[in-house]
Amino acid sequence: GEEPAAKRPRKGEAAGEVAAAPLLDEPCRMGPQVFATAEQAFNYFSKLLMSFSPNQDLNEYEHRVLEDLLRRGHPEVERKVGAGLEAFQVRNHAE
């Protein structure tokens, strides 16, 4: 039979080799930004959150990346976007 998916080598790694970050089946494009690995995307967004001051509008490039991410992944995108997006900002939210 076939090996369980967890034991098969991922794209870009040899049998028995542990990849530093799993490669995506194909590059993931969000707006103008392309990510080859999930770790690369995670690091990009983590750095983005730390590089802008609270309540500062993100630049047009980052706006395009985040808008694409929002439209692809938010469970209630129509409610979230409404009539359109004016700007993205990093905000601190009390829990």
Solvent accessible surface area in square Angstrom, and as a share of the most:
residue,aa,sasa,rsa
1,G,136,1.30
2,E,140,0.63
3,E,95,0.43
4,P,85,0.53
5,A,77,0.60
6,A,104,0.80
7,K,147,0.62
8,R,102,0.37
9,P,63,0.39
10,R,133,0.49
11,K,128,0.54
12,G,66,0.64
13,E,30,0.14
14,A,61,0.47
15,A,86,0.66
16,G,88,0.84
17,E,93,0.42
18,V,139,0.80
19,A,30,0.23
20,A,108,0.84
21,A,16,0.12
22,P,51,0.32
23,L,75,0.37
24,L,56,0.28
25,D,120,0.62
26,E,126,0.57
27,P,90,0.57
28,C,36,0.21
29,R,134,0.49
30,M,19,0.09
31,G,22,0.21
32,P,37,0.24
33,Q,37,0.16
34,V,58,0.33
35,F,1,0.00
36,A,50,0.39
37,T,20,0.12
38,A,52,0.40
39,E,83,0.37
40,Q,82,0.36
41,A,17,0.13
42,F,144,0.60
43,N,78,0.40
44,Y,45,0.17
45,F,34,0.14
46,S,40,0.26
47,K,149,0.63
48,L,11,0.06
49,L,98,0.49
50,M,165,0.74
51,S,71,0.46
52,F,34,0.14
53,S,65,0.42
54,P,72,0.45
55,N,94,0.48
56,Q,83,0.37
57,D,79,0.41
58,L,14,0.07
59,N,78,0.40
60,E,130,0.58
61,Y,90,0.34
62,E,25,0.11
63,H,32,0.14
64,R,117,0.43
65,V,0,0.00
66,L,30,0.15
67,E,46,0.21
68,D,35,0.18
69,L,64,0.32
70,L,24,0.12
71,R,120,0.44
72,R,143,0.52
73,G,55,0.53
74,H,55,0.25
75,P,123,0.78
76,E,83,0.37
77,V,25,0.14
78,E,136,0.61
79,R,167,0.61
80,K,109,0.46
81,V,14,0.08
82,G,54,0.52
83,A,122,0.95
84,G,42,0.41
85,L,49,0.24
86,E,172,0.77
87,A,40,0.31
88,F,38,0.16
89,Q,61,0.27
90,V,21,0.12
91,R,139,0.51
92,N,127,0.65
93,H,153,0.68
94,A,108,0.83
95,E,218,0.98
